[in-house]
Amino acid sequence: KTGKFSAVTEEALAELVADICKRRGFDPGKDVIRHYDVTGKKCPLWYVEHPEAWLTFRERVRALVNPPQPDKLYRVQVGAFGVKANAERLAKELKEKGYSAIIV
């Protein structure tokens, strides 16, 4: 009903799109688009209604097409909290979404 993909389906889709990009020489940042971007139709619904999920998906495809080099890794800090329980809540949420998270 919401159009949300399962994690398994979304990963399979990312791998398929990355494979197509590699074979055809497409740039995931500009050549991978939604039906919505051309027709205005809410398709795929989840990515239209959750643009951050669309950006995350395209970044996943980009990482599969051009894997990051081990000597060029960048750290992203998500937040700083005065209450440890709040930090633990965010770390749990990030892990549930497939991200690694640590509390320092």
HELIX and SHEET records of a PDB file:
HELIX    1   1 ALA A    7  ARG A   24  1                                  18    
HELIX    2   2 PRO A   28  ASP A   31  1                                   4    
HELIX    3   3 HIS A   35  THR A   39  1                                   5    
HELIX    4   4 LEU A   45  GLU A   49  1                                   5    
HELIX    5   5 PRO A   51  VAL A   65  1                                  15    
HELIX    6   6 LYS A   84  GLU A   96  1                                  13    
END                                                                             
